[in-house]
Structure formats: C-alpha cells, structure tokens
Amino acid sequence: MASTKEFLDLVLDRLSVLDDVTYRAMMGEYVVYYKDKVIGGIYDNRFLVKYT
C-alpha cells in the first residue's frame, strides 16, 4: 500500500520546526532528508526514523 500525500504533508508540517527538511518519492513511498542526509522514511503511512 502506497503512502498518501496527506500523510506526507502531516509529517512535513510536524518537522517544519527544522530547517532544510526535504523528501523524495520512491516507488509510492517517501524518503525524508535533513540537511541532505537520510533521517527516515514514510512507508505504509508510518514515519520511520533511521537509527544512527
């Protein structure tokens, strides 16, 4: 099941306190970047944060 654009907008709204947050669509899902580094992704309408 692909993630919805509405859920992406919700996540980006919550992350709006950070500067330089971007995303890239990949096969119906989204990869989220902070300062050009992968911080997580949106898969099946869930925001998963990369553990580093």
C-alpha positions as CSV (number, residue, x, y, z in Angstrom):
1,M,0.0,0.0,0.0
2,A,1.5,3.3,-1.0
3,S,1.6,6.2,1.4
4,T,-0.7,9.2,0.9
5,K,0.3,12.7,0.1
6,E,-1.8,13.9,3.0
7,F,0.3,11.8,5.5
8,L,3.5,13.2,3.9
9,D,2.1,16.7,4.4
10,L,1.3,16.0,8.1
11,V,4.8,14.7,8.8
12,L,6.4,17.6,7.0
13,D,4.3,20.0,9.0
14,R,5.5,18.4,12.2
15,L,9.1,18.7,11.0
16,S,8.7,22.3,10.0
17,V,10.5,23.5,13.1
18,L,13.7,22.2,11.4
19,D,15.3,24.0,8.5
20,D,16.3,22.1,5.4
21,V,13.9,19.1,5.6
22,T,13.2,17.6,2.1
23,Y,11.8,14.4,0.7
24,R,12.0,12.3,-2.4
25,A,9.3,10.0,-3.7
26,M,10.4,6.4,-4.3
27,M,8.0,3.7,-5.6
28,G,5.0,5.1,-3.8
29,E,6.8,5.8,-0.6
30,Y,8.9,8.8,0.6
31,V,12.5,9.1,1.9
32,V,13.0,12.1,4.3
33,Y,16.2,14.1,4.3
34,Y,17.6,16.6,6.8
35,K,20.5,18.7,5.5
36,D,20.9,16.2,2.6
37,K,21.2,13.2,4.9
38,V,18.6,10.4,5.2
39,I,16.8,10.6,8.5
40,G,13.9,8.2,7.8
41,G,11.1,7.4,5.5
42,I,7.4,7.2,5.2
43,Y,6.2,3.7,4.5
44,D,2.6,2.5,4.6
45,N,1.6,5.8,6.2
46,R,4.1,5.4,9.0
47,F,7.0,7.6,9.6
48,L,10.1,5.5,10.4
49,V,13.1,7.3,11.8
50,K,16.6,5.9,10.9
51,Y,18.6,4.9,14.0
52,T,22.2,6.0,13.8
